[in-house]
Amino acid sequence: MRKKGLKDWWIYLVLGVISLIALIPFYMMFVMGTYYSEDLFKGMPLFVSDYFWENLKTTLSHGLLATYGNSIFVSVTAVAACLFTSITMGYALAKFEFRAKKFFFILVLTGMMLPTQISIIGYIMEMRVAHLTNTLWSVICVWIANPFSAFFMMQFMKDSIPEEMMESARIDGCSEPGILFKIVVPCMKPAITTVSTLVFLWSWNNYLLPLITLNKQKVYTLPLMISNISVSYRQDYGAQMLALALSTFPVLIIFICGSRHFVKGITAGAVKG
């Protein structure tokens, strides 16, 4: 028992050291955010400086709080919309047999293979016809039909949701929507957490689509606002670093809270039997 405890102690020590090394870039980003922009070119800073409040005022003057709210609204709405469509589509493809099933499956796979840069032109044209350009919905609607999420949910349901449980519910008189939302969805916590974490992270860090569709400062998201921080006709790298550091906290918190289910969701269905 003593040897096993000693061995576990070394494992936790190694994991702790690796975690600290992984957090060094975040620490350096925050430290650089406390320096005057030109001082960053004199060498790599290691300790916090006294220019923090000036950089914070600069970020606030460029609408940090408003863009924070925009990014939170975009990411949360994108997660909710993506979960609804991917769960329903995955349920249909995994548990039902119908004439066009193979076609829709190939459509999902094709959507995963196509690069975003190819389809973005058609998407911009759709948003223009729908009069959604320069609105936050133009960066939300893209997540309504996310092929990776639909494929992930389909594979999870196919390998982790037994048919016998669904047949028992049908015999008891439960409707198909009831089976989905009362039986299947509660069993999919790892998959839901995984997709939610990934979609939140992707939508939170998305820069290309907001850059093309959003031209008004009041609807900027964080990546777009951070890239436009400037003072006296020059890029303020210190304020940009501080804004980047502040923008990473929600992502870190969400990943830490959902890391256990995230790992389960990624590995689910990898080994059968």
PyMOL commands that set and color helices and strands:
alter all, ss='L'
color gray80, all
select helices_A, chain A and resi 2-32+37-42+52-61+64-95+101-113+116-129+136-139+141-143+147-160+163-171+176-205+208-213+217-219+222-227+237-267
alter helices_A, ss='H'
color red, helices_A
select strands_A, chain A and resi 230-231+234-235
alter strands_A, ss='S'
color yellow, strands_A
deselect
rebuild
show_as cartoon
